[in-house]
Every structure is written in structure tokens, then in C-alpha cells.
């Protein structure tokens, strides 16, 4: 289990670097500054939760169990929903696509997955299970 969590963290970490570089160097020519800020928020939380996945994967070696697996799943889902929705909103703004502003409702759902991930991680550290 920990190997797949760590592998996911490595892949998502590489993606965060690529997206962060694009946001810092190329995005400003396509969207307004406030939209760049939205994108940067997505990258920042993406990175934070890559580190959370790394911590979860390493912790799962010493504290194996379903809670660690659930923590990793929540962090992964949170990155997908929270950061992914912010990336998508930026893309829609850049392409001047209208009618998809409701996608922003996905962002706080992703945030709830982040919170759940941290709580599962805590539970996994406090109580060893299988």
C-alpha cells in the first residue's frame, strides 16, 4: 500500500511542478491577474497535499491499516476536486468559455476531502488497524 501511495505522490508532485512553472511563466499572457491567483491557489494546495501523501505513505509503513489508505484516497480526491476545479476554472477563463461558472462549487467539496484526509491520517496514527 505505501509504495502505491508514494508513487502517486511522486507523479502528482511532478505534475504540481509543471503546473506551477506554467502558472509562474506562461499563464499571465492568457488570463487576468486575479485568475492567475486562483490558479496559484490550486497549485499551492496541490503541493501541500502531495507532501501529505508522502507523509501518509511513509507513515503507512509503520502504521499500516485502512485509515492510512482512506487518508491517501481523500488527499488524492481532494487534489483532483479542489485543485482540479481551480485549474479548470482558469482554463475556462483563458478560453473565454461561458456557462460553466458552477464548476466552482466543486472546490469546497475538494476541501472537505482534504480535511477528511487529515482526520483519517490522525486516526491511523493514533490507532493501528487492518
N, CA, C and O atoms as a Tinker XYZ file with bonds, in Angstrom:
   520  protein
     1  N      0.824000   -1.190000    0.000000    73     2
     2  CA     0.000000    0.000000    0.000000    64     1     3
     3  C      0.868000    1.253000    0.000000    63     2     4     5
     4  O      0.610000    2.176000   -0.773000    81     3
     5  N      1.892000    1.304000    0.853000    73     3     6
     6  CA     2.684000    2.530000    0.956000    64     5     7
     7  C      3.419000    2.832000   -0.346000    63     6     8     9
     8  O      3.615000    3.999000   -0.687000    81     7
     9  N      3.825000    1.799000   -1.075000    73     7    10
    10  CA     4.524000    2.031000   -2.344000    64     9    11
    11  C      3.607000    2.720000   -3.350000    63    10    12    13
    12  O      4.048000    3.625000   -4.058000    81    11
    13  N      2.352000    2.315000   -3.428000    73    11    14
    14  CA     1.430000    2.955000   -4.380000    64    13    15
    15  C      1.108000    4.389000   -3.953000    63    14    16    17
    16  O      0.954000    5.269000   -4.801000    81    15
    17  N      1.006000    4.627000   -2.643000    73    15    18
    18  CA     0.769000    5.988000   -2.148000    64    17    19
    19  C      1.957000    6.874000   -2.496000    63    18    20    21
    20  O      1.784000    7.991000   -2.984000    81    19
    21  N      3.165000    6.373000   -2.245000    73    19    22
    22  CA     4.368000    7.153000   -2.533000    64    21    23
    23  C      4.542000    7.385000   -4.031000    63    22    24    25
    24  O      4.975000    8.459000   -4.448000    81    23
    25  N      4.207000    6.385000   -4.836000    73    23    26
    26  CA     4.284000    6.548000   -6.293000    64    25    27
    27  C      3.301000    7.612000   -6.771000    63    26    28    29
    28  O      3.634000    8.436000   -7.623000    81    27
    29  N      2.096000    7.591000   -6.222000    73    27    30
    30  CA     1.107000    8.612000   -6.569000    64    29    31
    31  C      1.608000   10.001000   -6.181000    63    30    32    33
    32  O      1.449000   10.962000   -6.934000    81    31
    33  N      2.210000   10.096000   -5.005000    73    31    34
    34  CA     2.748000   11.382000   -4.554000    64    33    35
    35  C      3.834000   11.876000   -5.502000    63    34    36    37
    36  O      3.893000   13.068000   -5.803000    81    35
    37  N      4.684000   10.986000   -5.970000    73    35    38
    38  CA     5.761000   11.371000   -6.885000    64    37    39
    39  C      5.196000   11.893000   -8.209000    63    38    40    41
    40  O      5.651000   12.913000   -8.727000    81    39
    41  N      4.214000   11.194000   -8.742000    73    39    42
    42  CA     3.599000   11.620000  -10.007000    64    41    43
    43  C      2.878000   12.952000   -9.834000    63    42    44    45
    44  O      3.032000   13.863000  -10.647000    81    43
    45  N      2.091000   13.053000   -8.766000    73    43    46
    46  CA     1.369000   14.303000   -8.513000    64    45    47
    47  C      2.319000   15.452000   -8.192000    63    46    48    49
    48  O      2.024000   16.604000   -8.511000    81    47
    49  N      3.447000   15.154000   -7.568000    73    47    50
    50  CA     4.452000   16.172000   -7.293000    64    49    51
    51  C      5.055000   16.711000   -8.581000    63    50    52    53
    52  O      5.225000   17.921000   -8.735000    81    51
    53  N      5.379000   15.813000   -9.506000    73    51    54
    54  CA     5.915000   16.244000  -10.802000    64    53    55
    55  C      4.887000   17.108000  -11.530000    63    54    56    57
    56  O      5.238000   18.128000  -12.123000    81    55
    57  N      3.635000   16.705000  -11.485000    73    55    58
    58  CA     2.573000   17.481000  -12.128000    64    57    59
    59  C      2.436000   18.862000  -11.490000    63    58    60    61
    60  O      2.216000   19.849000  -12.192000    81    59
    61  N      2.563000   18.938000  -10.172000    73    59    62
    62  CA     2.471000   20.224000   -9.474000    64    61    63
    63  C      3.597000   21.158000   -9.903000    63    62    64    65
    64  O      3.382000   22.358000  -10.071000    81    63
    65  N      4.792000   20.610000  -10.080000    73    63    66
    66  CA     5.925000   21.433000  -10.533000    64    65    67
    67  C      5.660000   21.966000  -11.941000    63    66    68    69
    68  O      5.889000   23.143000  -12.219000    81    67
    69  N      5.179000   21.098000  -12.822000    73    67    70
    70  CA     4.894000   21.506000  -14.203000    64    69    71
    71  C      3.823000   22.600000  -14.223000    63    70    72    73
    72  O      3.987000   23.627000  -14.882000    81    71
    73  N      2.733000   22.370000  -13.498000    73    71    74
    74  CA     1.650000   23.356000  -13.465000    64    73    75
    75  C      2.095000   24.650000  -12.793000    63    74    76    77
    76  O      1.711000   25.737000  -13.225000    81    75
    77  N      2.898000   24.541000  -11.746000    73    75    78
    78  CA     3.407000   25.730000  -11.074000    64    77    79
    79  C      4.297000   26.555000  -11.981000    63    78    80    81
    80  O      4.219000   27.784000  -11.982000    81    79
    81  N      5.138000   25.893000  -12.748000    73    79    82
    82  CA     6.006000   26.605000  -13.688000    64    81    83
    83  C      5.179000   27.296000  -14.768000    63    82    84    85
    84  O      5.452000   28.439000  -15.136000    81    83
    85  N      4.177000   26.600000  -15.267000    73    83    86
    86  CA     3.304000   27.214000  -16.268000    64    85    87
    87  C      2.593000   28.426000  -15.678000    63    86    88    89
    88  O      2.497000   29.470000  -16.323000    81    87
    89  N      2.098000   28.288000  -14.459000    73    87    90
    90  CA     1.409000   29.393000  -13.806000    64    89    91
    91  C      2.310000   30.590000  -13.582000    63    90    92    93
    92  O      1.868000   31.734000  -13.685000    81    91
    93  N      3.570000   30.332000  -13.275000    73    91    94
    94  CA     4.509000   31.422000  -12.993000    64    93    95
    95  C      5.048000   32.086000  -14.252000    63    94    96    97
    96  O      5.382000   33.271000  -14.241000    81    95
    97  N      5.133000   31.321000  -15.338000    73    95    98
    98  CA     5.820000   31.851000  -16.516000    64    97    99
    99  C      4.964000   32.032000  -17.763000    63    98   100   101
   100  O      5.305000   32.854000  -18.615000    81    99
   101  N      3.878000   31.304000  -17.900000    73    99   102
   102  CA     3.141000   31.379000  -19.151000    64   101   103
   103  C      1.699000   31.813000  -19.051000    63   102   104   105
   104  O      1.122000   32.289000  -20.028000    81   103
   105  N      1.120000   31.656000  -17.896000    73   103   106
   106  CA    -0.315000   31.866000  -17.760000    64   105   107
   107  C     -0.724000   33.332000  -17.851000    63   106   108   109
   108  O     -1.828000   33.641000  -18.300000    81   107
   109  N      0.155000   34.236000  -17.432000    73   107   110
   110  CA    -0.185000   35.664000  -17.367000    64   109   111
   111  C     -0.553000   36.262000  -18.718000    63   110   112   113
   112  O     -1.249000   37.275000  -18.784000    81   111
   113  N     -0.094000   35.646000  -19.781000    73   111   114
   114  CA    -0.432000   36.172000  -21.102000    64   113   115
   115  C     -1.815000   35.735000  -21.583000    63   114   116   117
   116  O     -2.292000   36.209000  -22.615000    81   115
   117  N     -2.462000   34.832000  -20.839000    73   115   118
   118  CA    -3.767000   34.320000  -21.256000    64   117   119
   119  C     -4.941000   34.776000  -20.395000    63   118   120   121
   120  O     -6.075000   34.845000  -20.868000    81   119
   121  N     -4.664000   35.086000  -19.132000    73   119   122
   122  CA    -5.751000   35.414000  -18.210000    64   121   123
   123  C     -5.382000   36.612000  -17.344000    63   122   124   125
   124  O     -4.205000   36.954000  -17.228000    81   123
   125  N     -6.391000   37.259000  -16.728000    73   123   126
   126  CA    -6.108000   38.379000  -15.826000    64   125   127
   127  C     -5.383000   37.927000  -14.551000    63   126   128   129
   128  O     -5.361000   36.742000  -14.219000    81   127
   129  N     -4.804000   38.881000  -13.861000    73   127   130
   130  CA    -4.014000   38.604000  -12.663000    64   129   131
   131  C     -4.816000   37.852000  -11.602000    63   130   132   133
   132  O     -4.287000   36.941000  -10.965000    81   131
   133  N     -6.092000   38.222000  -11.400000    73   131   134
   134  CA    -6.884000   37.535000  -10.365000    64   133   135
   135  C     -7.109000   36.063000  -10.713000    63   134   136   137
   136  O     -7.250000   35.228000   -9.819000    81   135
   137  N     -7.141000   35.747000  -11.991000    73   135   138
   138  CA    -7.292000   34.351000  -12.404000    64   137   139
   139  C     -5.985000   33.588000  -12.193000    63   138   140   141
   140  O     -6.001000   32.407000  -11.846000    81   139
   141  N     -4.868000   34.257000  -12.401000    73   139   142
   142  CA    -3.570000   33.641000  -12.099000    64   141   143
   143  C     -3.501000   33.308000  -10.615000    63   142   144   145
   144  O     -2.980000   32.261000  -10.231000    81   143
   145  N     -4.023000   34.191000   -9.794000    73   143   146
   146  CA    -4.048000   33.957000   -8.351000    64   145   147
   147  C     -4.878000   32.717000   -8.007000    63   146   148   149
   148  O     -4.498000   31.939000   -7.131000    81   147
   149  N     -5.990000   32.536000   -8.682000    73   147   150
   150  CA    -6.826000   31.346000   -8.486000    64   149   151
   151  C     -6.043000   30.087000   -8.845000    63   150   152   153
   152  O     -6.064000   29.101000   -8.107000    81   151
   153  N     -5.360000   30.128000   -9.972000    73   151   154
   154  CA    -4.550000   29.001000  -10.422000    64   153   155
   155  C     -3.455000   28.693000   -9.403000    63   154   156   157
   156  O     -3.217000   27.533000   -9.066000    81   155
   157  N     -2.787000   29.747000   -8.912000    73   155   158
   158  CA    -1.714000   29.573000   -7.934000    64   157   159
   159  C     -2.234000   28.960000   -6.631000    63   158   160   161
   160  O     -1.522000   28.194000   -5.981000    81   159
   161  N     -3.448000   29.288000   -6.253000    73   159   162
   162  CA    -4.055000   28.661000   -5.072000    64   161   163
   163  C     -4.205000   27.159000   -5.308000    63   162   164   165
   164  O     -3.921000   26.356000   -4.420000    81   163
   165  N     -4.650000   26.784000   -6.501000    73   163   166
   166  CA    -4.765000   25.368000   -6.840000    64   165   167
   167  C     -3.421000   24.658000   -6.755000    63   166   168   169
   168  O     -3.330000   23.555000   -6.215000    81   167
   169  N     -2.378000   25.289000   -7.288000    73   167   170
   170  CA    -1.044000   24.687000   -7.253000    64   169   171
   171  C     -0.542000   24.573000   -5.812000    63   170   172   173
   172  O      0.033000   23.553000   -5.432000    81   171
   173  N     -0.757000   25.609000   -5.019000    73   171   174
   174  CA    -0.288000   25.609000   -3.628000    64   173   175
   175  C     -0.909000   24.452000   -2.836000    63   174   176   177
   176  O     -0.202000   23.709000   -2.156000    81   175
   177  N     -2.232000   24.306000   -2.928000    73   175   178
   178  CA    -2.882000   23.219000   -2.200000    64   177   179
   179  C     -2.551000   21.862000   -2.806000    63   178   180   181
   180  O     -2.517000   20.860000   -2.093000    81   179
   181  N     -2.313000   21.817000   -4.078000    73   179   182
   182  CA    -1.864000   20.596000   -4.741000    64   181   183
   183  C     -0.538000   20.163000   -4.096000    63   182   184   185
   184  O     -0.385000   19.011000   -3.689000    81   183
   185  N      0.415000   21.102000   -4.009000    73   183   186
   186  CA     1.706000   20.800000   -3.397000    64   185   187
   187  C      1.571000   20.391000   -1.933000    63   186   188   189
   188  O      2.169000   19.403000   -1.507000    81   187
   189  N      0.788000   21.145000   -1.162000    73   187   190
   190  CA     0.627000   20.802000    0.253000    64   189   191
   191  C      0.198000   19.344000    0.409000    63   190   192   193
   192  O      0.684000   18.629000    1.286000    81   191
   193  N     -0.704000   18.929000   -0.443000    73   191   194
   194  CA    -1.272000   17.595000   -0.266000    64   193   195
   195  C     -0.459000   16.506000   -0.954000    63   194   196   197
   196  O     -0.681000   15.321000   -0.707000    81   195
   197  N      0.477000   16.891000   -1.810000    73   195   198
   198  CA     1.497000   15.937000   -2.254000    64   197   199
   199  C      2.358000   15.565000   -1.038000    63   198   200   201
   200  O      2.684000   14.397000   -0.827000    81   199
   201  N      2.721000   16.586000   -0.241000    73   199   202
   202  CA     3.504000   16.307000    0.961000    64   201   203
   203  C      2.688000   15.487000    1.963000    63   202   204   205
   204  O      3.235000   14.635000    2.663000    81   203
   205  N      1.395000   15.742000    2.028000    73   203   206
   206  CA     0.531000   14.936000    2.889000    64   205   207
   207  C      0.510000   13.486000    2.417000    63   206   208   209
   208  O      0.534000   12.564000    3.233000    81   207
   209  N      0.465000   13.284000    1.108000    73   207   210
   210  CA     0.515000   11.918000    0.573000    64   209   211
   211  C      1.853000   11.252000    0.904000    63   210   212   213
   212  O      1.896000   10.074000    1.259000    81   211
   213  N      2.934000   12.010000    0.785000    73   211   214
   214  CA     4.243000   11.457000    1.151000    64   213   215
   215  C      4.267000   11.051000    2.625000    63   214   216   217
   216  O      4.736000    9.966000    2.970000    81   215
   217  N      3.763000   11.922000    3.478000    73   215   218
   218  CA     3.721000   11.607000    4.914000    64   217   219
   219  C      2.842000   10.388000    5.176000    63   218   220   221
   220  O      3.171000    9.548000    6.013000    81   219
   221  N      1.736000   10.297000    4.466000    73   219   222
   222  CA     0.829000    9.162000    4.639000    64   221   223
   223  C      1.500000    7.866000    4.188000    63   222   224   225
   224  O      1.425000    6.846000    4.874000    81   223
   225  N      2.149000    7.915000    3.037000    73   223   226
   226  CA     2.831000    6.722000    2.537000    64   225   227
   227  C      3.927000    6.248000    3.467000    63   226   228   229
   228  O      4.068000    5.048000    3.705000    81   227
   229  N      4.707000    7.185000    3.996000    73   227   230
   230  CA     5.772000    6.816000    4.927000    64   229   231
   231  C      5.197000    6.344000    6.262000    63   230   232   233
   232  O      5.714000    5.405000    6.867000    81   231
   233  N      4.141000    6.990000    6.712000    73   231   234
   234  CA     3.502000    6.581000    7.965000    64   233   235
   235  C      2.875000    5.202000    7.839000    63   234   236   237
   236  O      2.855000    4.436000    8.803000    81   235
   237  N      2.367000    4.885000    6.669000    73   235   238
   238  CA     1.709000    3.590000    6.459000    64   237   239
   239  C      2.677000    2.422000    6.613000    63   238   240   241
   240  O      2.256000    1.292000    6.862000    81   239
   241  N      3.967000    2.690000    6.465000    73   239   242
   242  CA     4.963000    1.632000    6.675000    64   241   243
   243  C      4.943000    1.190000    8.138000    63   242   244   245
   244  O      5.032000   -0.004000    8.421000    81   243
   245  N      4.827000    2.131000    9.062000    73   243   246
   246  CA     4.867000    1.834000   10.489000    64   245   247
   247  C      3.482000    1.693000   11.121000    63   246   248   249
   248  O      3.320000    1.058000   12.163000    81   247
   249  N      2.494000    2.295000   10.472000    73   247   250
   250  CA     1.119000    2.250000   10.981000    64   249   251
   251  C      0.181000    1.792000    9.866000    63   250   252   253
   252  O     -0.670000    2.559000    9.416000    81   251
   253  N      0.334000    0.546000    9.420000    73   251   254
   254  CA    -0.498000    0.095000    8.301000    64   253   255
   255  C     -1.963000   -0.026000    8.713000    63   254   256   257
   256  O     -2.281000   -0.276000    9.876000    81   255
   257  N     -2.832000    0.154000    7.748000    73   255   258
   258  CA    -4.246000   -0.031000    8.033000    64   257   259
   259  C     -5.131000    0.749000    7.086000    63   258   260   261
   260  O     -4.663000    1.541000    6.268000    81   259
   261  N     -6.397000    0.506000    7.217000    73   259   262
   262  CA    -7.393000    1.086000    6.331000    64   261   263
   263  C     -7.461000    2.606000    6.454000    63   262   264   265
   264  O     -7.755000    3.297000    5.478000    81   263
   265  N     -7.187000    3.131000    7.657000    73   263   266
   266  CA    -7.254000    4.594000    7.832000    64   265   267
   267  C     -6.188000    5.299000    6.986000    63   266   268   269
   268  O     -6.442000    6.374000    6.443000    81   267
   269  N     -5.023000    4.712000    6.875000    73   267   270
   270  CA    -3.968000    5.304000    6.034000    64   269   271
   271  C     -4.379000    5.257000    4.563000    63   270   272   273
   272  O     -4.163000    6.203000    3.806000    81   271
   273  N     -4.969000    4.143000    4.187000    73   271   274
   274  CA    -5.444000    4.030000    2.811000    64   273   275
   275  C     -6.518000    5.079000    2.530000    63   274   276   277
   276  O     -6.494000    5.735000    1.488000    81   275
   277  N     -7.448000    5.234000    3.452000    73   275   278
   278  CA    -8.520000    6.231000    3.289000    64   277   279
   279  C     -7.952000    7.653000    3.271000    63   278   280   281
   280  O     -8.425000    8.502000    2.515000    81   279
   281  N     -6.940000    7.912000    4.102000    73   279   282
   282  CA    -6.296000    9.231000    4.108000    64   281   283
   283  C     -5.722000    9.533000    2.726000    63   282   284   285
   284  O     -5.930000   10.615000    2.176000    81   283
   285  N     -5.000000    8.565000    2.176000    73   283   286
   286  CA    -4.399000    8.755000    0.846000    64   285   287
   287  C     -5.475000    8.963000   -0.212000    63   286   288   289
   288  O     -5.332000    9.821000   -1.083000    81   287
   289  N     -6.544000    8.189000   -0.143000    73   287   290
   290  CA    -7.629000    8.353000   -1.108000    64   289   291
   291  C     -8.264000    9.733000   -1.001000    63   290   292   293
   292  O     -8.593000   10.353000   -2.012000    81   291
   293  N     -8.433000   10.206000    0.219000    73   291   294
   294  CA    -9.019000   11.536000    0.412000    64   293   295
   295  C     -8.089000   12.631000   -0.096000    63   294   296   297
   296  O     -8.548000   13.576000   -0.737000    81   295
   297  N     -6.792000   12.522000    0.176000    73   295   298
   298  CA    -5.860000   13.528000   -0.323000    64   297   299
   299  C     -5.842000   13.544000   -1.853000    63   298   300   301
   300  O     -5.836000   14.610000   -2.470000    81   299
   301  N     -5.834000   12.366000   -2.452000    73   299   302
   302  CA    -5.847000   12.270000   -3.912000    64   301   303
   303  C     -7.122000   12.890000   -4.484000    63   302   304   305
   304  O     -7.069000   13.681000   -5.426000    81   303
   305  N     -8.254000   12.528000   -3.911000    73   303   306
   306  CA    -9.547000   13.058000   -4.369000    64   305   307
   307  C     -9.618000   14.570000   -4.139000    63   306   308   309
   308  O    -10.146000   15.305000   -4.974000    81   307
   309  N     -9.088000   15.026000   -3.013000    73   307   310
   310  CA    -9.058000   16.455000   -2.732000    64   309   311
   311  C     -8.249000   17.224000   -3.775000    63   310   312   313
   312  O     -8.670000   18.286000   -4.233000    81   311
   313  N     -7.096000   16.687000   -4.145000    73   311   314
   314  CA    -6.285000   17.327000   -5.188000    64   313   315
   315  C     -7.073000   17.385000   -6.483000    63   314   316   317
   316  O     -7.121000   18.419000   -7.150000    81   315
   317  N     -7.685000   16.277000   -6.829000    73   315   318
   318  CA    -8.462000   16.215000   -8.069000    64   317   319
   319  C     -9.604000   17.234000   -8.063000    63   318   320   321
   320  O     -9.777000   17.977000   -9.029000    81   319
   321  N    -10.376000   17.270000   -6.989000    73   319   322
   322  CA   -11.549000   18.148000   -6.944000    64   321   323
   323  C    -11.201000   19.606000   -6.639000    63   322   324   325
   324  O    -11.662000   20.513000   -7.332000    81   323
   325  N    -10.390000   19.833000   -5.606000    73   323   326
   326  CA   -10.076000   21.207000   -5.207000    64   325   327
   327  C     -9.176000   21.869000   -6.253000    63   326   328   329
   328  O     -9.567000   22.844000   -6.895000    81   327
   329  N     -7.985000   21.333000   -6.412000    73   327   330
   330  CA    -7.046000   21.947000   -7.349000    64   329   331
   331  C     -7.524000   21.796000   -8.782000    63   330   332   333
   332  O     -7.419000   22.728000   -9.580000    81   331
   333  N     -8.048000   20.624000   -9.107000    73   331   334
   334  CA    -8.531000   20.394000  -10.473000    64   333   335
   335  C     -9.619000   21.362000  -10.881000    63   334   336   337
   336  O     -9.639000   21.829000  -12.020000    81   335
   337  N    -10.529000   21.672000   -9.961000    73   335   338
   338  CA   -11.595000   22.620000  -10.303000    64   337   339
   339  C    -11.029000   24.023000  -10.521000    63   338   340   341
   340  O    -11.510000   24.756000  -11.385000    81   339
   341  N    -10.015000   24.400000   -9.746000    73   339   342
   342  CA    -9.394000   25.712000   -9.942000    64   341   343
   343  C     -8.622000   25.757000  -11.261000    63   342   344   345
   344  O     -8.624000   26.779000  -11.948000    81   343
   345  N     -7.965000   24.660000  -11.613000    73   343   346
   346  CA    -7.283000   24.589000  -12.916000    64   345   347
   347  C     -8.304000   24.690000  -14.049000    63   346   348   349
   348  O     -8.086000   25.389000  -15.038000    81   347
   349  N     -9.415000   23.984000  -13.886000    73   347   350
   350  CA   -10.452000   24.002000  -14.917000    64   349   351
   351  C    -11.079000   25.393000  -15.049000    63   350   352   353
   352  O    -11.311000   25.864000  -16.163000    81   351
   353  N    -11.352000   26.046000  -13.927000    73   351   354
   354  CA   -11.900000   27.405000  -13.981000    64   353   355
   355  C    -10.943000   28.360000  -14.698000    63   354   356   357
   356  O    -11.373000   29.227000  -15.459000    81   355
   357  N     -9.654000   28.193000  -14.451000    73   355   358
   358  CA    -8.652000   29.025000  -15.126000    64   357   359
   359  C     -8.651000   28.747000  -16.623000    63   358   360   361
   360  O     -8.593000   29.674000  -17.432000    81   359
   361  N     -8.714000   27.472000  -16.989000    73   359   362
   362  CA    -8.761000   27.107000  -18.404000    64   361   363
   363  C    -10.001000   27.696000  -19.080000    63   362   364   365
   364  O     -9.915000   28.230000  -20.186000    81   363
   365  N    -11.144000   27.598000  -18.415000    73   363   366
   366  CA   -12.381000   28.140000  -18.982000    64   365   367
   367  C    -12.290000   29.652000  -19.144000    63   366   368   369
   368  O    -12.797000   30.211000  -20.117000    81   367
   369  N    -11.646000   30.308000  -18.192000    73   367   370
   370  CA   -11.458000   31.760000  -18.287000    64   369   371
   371  C    -10.515000   32.092000  -19.455000    63   370   372   373
   372  O    -10.744000   33.047000  -20.197000    81   371
   373  N     -9.464000   31.299000  -19.602000    73   371   374
   374  CA    -8.489000   31.537000  -20.669000    64   373   375
   375  C     -9.101000   31.339000  -22.049000    63   374   376   377
   376  O     -8.745000   32.044000  -22.993000    81   375
   377  N    -10.013000   30.393000  -22.170000    73   375   378
   378  CA   -10.645000   30.117000  -23.460000    64   377   379
   379  C    -11.944000   30.889000  -23.637000    63   378   380   381
   380  O    -12.632000   30.760000  -24.649000    81   379
   381  N    -12.264000   31.702000  -22.620000    73   379   382
   382  CA   -13.467000   32.521000  -22.629000    64   381   383
   383  C    -14.726000   31.678000  -22.838000    63   382   384   385
   384  O    -15.665000   32.084000  -23.522000    81   383
   385  N    -14.713000   30.497000  -22.228000    73   383   386
   386  CA   -15.868000   29.614000  -22.261000    64   385   387
   387  C    -16.868000   30.088000  -21.214000    63   386   388   389
   388  O    -16.507000   30.309000  -20.058000    81   387
   389  N    -18.102000   30.240000  -21.615000    73   387   390
   390  CA   -19.130000   30.717000  -20.690000    64   389   391
   391  C    -20.079000   29.588000  -20.341000    63   390   392   393
   392  O    -20.173000   28.591000  -21.058000    81   391
   393  N    -20.778000   29.757000  -19.234000    73   391   394
   394  CA   -21.799000   28.792000  -18.854000    64   393   395
   395  C    -21.327000   27.701000  -17.919000    63   394   396   397
   396  O    -22.108000   26.819000  -17.559000    81   395
   397  N    -20.056000   27.738000  -17.514000    73   395   398
   398  CA   -19.532000   26.701000  -16.635000    64   397   399
   399  C    -19.086000   27.253000  -15.285000    63   398   400   401
   400  O    -18.279000   26.629000  -14.597000    81   399
   401  N    -19.597000   28.399000  -14.908000    73   399   402
   402  CA   -19.176000   29.013000  -13.650000    64   401   403
   403  C    -19.581000   28.174000  -12.442000    63   402   404   405
   404  O    -18.992000   28.329000  -11.372000    81   403
   405  N    -20.560000   27.300000  -12.579000    73   403   406
   406  CA   -20.992000   26.429000  -11.488000    64   405   407
   407  C    -19.953000   25.412000  -11.074000    63   406   408   409
   408  O    -20.105000   24.756000  -10.043000    81   407
   409  N    -18.905000   25.272000  -11.854000    73   407   410
   410  CA   -17.837000   24.327000  -11.520000    64   409   411
   411  C    -17.173000   24.712000  -10.202000    63   410   412   413
   412  O    -16.617000   23.858000   -9.512000    81   411
   413  N    -17.229000   25.996000   -9.854000    73   411   414
   414  CA   -16.627000   26.461000   -8.609000    64   413   415
   415  C    -17.204000   25.800000   -7.367000    63   414   416   417
   416  O    -16.557000   25.813000   -6.320000    81   415
   417  N    -18.385000   25.229000   -7.445000    73   415   418
   418  CA   -18.990000   24.551000   -6.299000    64   417   419
   419  C    -18.227000   23.275000   -5.943000    63   418   420   421
   420  O    -18.339000   22.774000   -4.824000    81   419
   421  N    -17.464000   22.757000   -6.883000    73   419   422
   422  CA   -16.673000   21.537000   -6.649000    64   421   423
   423  C    -15.501000   21.825000   -5.706000    63   422   424   425
   424  O    -15.079000   20.947000   -4.952000    81   423
   425  N    -14.984000   23.041000   -5.748000    73   423   426
   426  CA   -13.793000   23.383000   -4.970000    64   425   427
   427  C    -13.961000   23.109000   -3.477000    63   426   428   429
   428  O    -13.099000   22.445000   -2.900000    81   427
   429  N    -15.024000   23.584000   -2.816000    73   427   430
   430  CA   -15.139000   23.297000   -1.380000    64   429   431
   431  C    -15.359000   21.817000   -1.070000    63   430   432   433
   432  O    -15.010000   21.356000    0.017000    81   431
   433  N    -15.926000   21.077000   -2.001000    73   431   434
   434  CA   -16.059000   19.626000   -1.796000    64   433   435
   435  C    -14.673000   19.001000   -1.735000    63   434   436   437
   436  O    -14.410000   18.126000   -0.910000    81   435
   437  N    -13.794000   19.457000   -2.613000    73   435   438
   438  CA   -12.400000   19.007000   -2.565000    64   437   439
   439  C    -11.753000   19.369000   -1.236000    63   438   440   441
   440  O    -10.990000   18.582000   -0.676000    81   439
   441  N    -12.059000   20.560000   -0.732000    73   439   442
   442  CA   -11.544000   20.976000    0.566000    64   441   443
   443  C    -12.001000   20.057000    1.692000    63   442   444   445
   444  O    -11.238000   19.769000    2.614000    81   443
   445  N    -13.242000   19.602000    1.615000    73   443   446
   446  CA   -13.742000   18.655000    2.615000    64   445   447
   447  C    -12.984000   17.330000    2.550000    63   446   448   449
   448  O    -12.736000   16.704000    3.581000    81   447
   449  N    -12.620000   16.907000    1.353000    73   447   450
   450  CA   -11.806000   15.693000    1.226000    64   449   451
   451  C    -10.428000   15.894000    1.852000    63   450   452   453
   452  O     -9.887000   14.971000    2.461000    81   451
   453  N     -9.851000   17.103000    1.707000    73   451   454
   454  CA    -8.582000   17.385000    2.364000    64   453   455
   455  C     -8.719000   17.239000    3.880000    63   454   456   457
   456  O     -7.888000   16.598000    4.523000    81   455
   457  N     -9.761000   17.831000    4.442000    73   455   458
   458  CA    -9.991000   17.751000    5.891000    64   457   459
   459  C    -10.163000   16.282000    6.305000    63   458   460   461
   460  O     -9.575000   15.839000    7.291000    81   459
   461  N    -10.958000   15.545000    5.560000    73   459   462
   462  CA   -11.169000   14.129000    5.878000    64   461   463
   463  C     -9.849000   13.359000    5.819000    63   462   464   465
   464  O     -9.596000   12.486000    6.650000    81   463
   465  N     -9.017000   13.684000    4.842000    73   463   466
   466  CA    -7.717000   13.023000    4.733000    64   465   467
   467  C     -6.858000   13.243000    5.971000    63   466   468   469
   468  O     -6.235000   12.313000    6.483000    81   467
   469  N     -6.832000   14.486000    6.446000    73   467   470
   470  CA    -6.053000   14.782000    7.650000    64   469   471
   471  C     -6.624000   14.040000    8.862000    63   470   472   473
   472  O     -5.871000   13.565000    9.711000    81   471
   473  N     -7.940000   13.942000    8.940000    73   471   474
   474  CA    -8.552000   13.235000   10.069000    64   473   475
   475  C     -8.295000   11.733000    9.997000    63   474   476   477
   476  O     -8.052000   11.095000   11.021000    81   475
   477  N     -8.348000   11.166000    8.798000    73   475   478
   478  CA    -8.008000    9.746000    8.648000    64   477   479
   479  C     -6.537000    9.505000    8.993000    63   478   480   481
   480  O     -6.197000    8.500000    9.618000    81   479
   481  N     -5.670000   10.432000    8.583000    73   479   482
   482  CA    -4.253000   10.295000    8.923000    64   481   483
   483  C     -4.075000   10.303000   10.438000    63   482   484   485
   484  O     -3.355000    9.468000   10.985000    81   483
   485  N     -4.719000   11.230000   11.104000    73   483   486
   486  CA    -4.664000   11.277000   12.570000    64   485   487
   487  C     -5.163000    9.965000   13.170000    63   486   488   489
   488  O     -4.526000    9.393000   14.054000    81   487
   489  N     -6.306000    9.498000   12.680000    73   487   490
   490  CA    -6.849000    8.235000   13.180000    64   489   491
   491  C     -5.910000    7.066000   12.957000    63   490   492   493
   492  O     -5.779000    6.189000   13.811000    81   491
   493  N     -5.262000    7.060000   11.810000    73   491   494
   494  CA    -4.312000    5.986000   11.512000    64   493   495
   495  C     -3.089000    6.023000   12.393000    63   494   496   497
   496  O     -2.512000    4.982000   12.708000    81   495
   497  N     -2.687000    7.223000   12.796000    73   495   498
   498  CA    -1.527000    7.345000   13.674000    64   497   499
   499  C     -1.866000    6.996000   15.121000    63   498   500   501
   500  O     -1.018000    6.492000   15.857000    81   499
   501  N     -3.097000    7.261000   15.524000    73   499   502
   502  CA    -3.496000    7.020000   16.897000    64   501   503
   503  C     -3.934000    5.588000   17.162000    63   502   504   505
   504  O     -3.768000    5.082000   18.272000    81   503
   505  N     -4.491000    4.935000   16.150000    73   503   506
   506  CA    -4.997000    3.584000   16.356000    64   505   507
   507  C     -4.597000    2.712000   15.183000    63   506   508   509
   508  O     -4.979000    2.968000   14.041000    81   507
   509  N     -3.837000    1.695000   15.473000    73   507   510
   510  CA    -3.420000    0.764000   14.439000    64   509   511
   511  C     -4.577000   -0.172000   14.114000    63   510   512   513
   512  O     -5.185000   -0.765000   15.005000    81   511
   513  N     -4.874000   -0.293000   12.812000    73   511   514
   514  CA    -5.944000   -1.193000   12.398000    64   513   515
   515  C     -5.512000   -1.965000   11.167000    63   514   516   517
   516  O     -4.402000   -1.777000   10.668000    81   515
   517  N     -6.387000   -2.837000   10.674000    73   515   518
   518  CA    -6.060000   -3.610000    9.475000    64   517   519
   519  C     -7.136000   -3.494000    8.448000    63   518   520
   520  O     -7.028000   -4.082000    7.371000    81   519
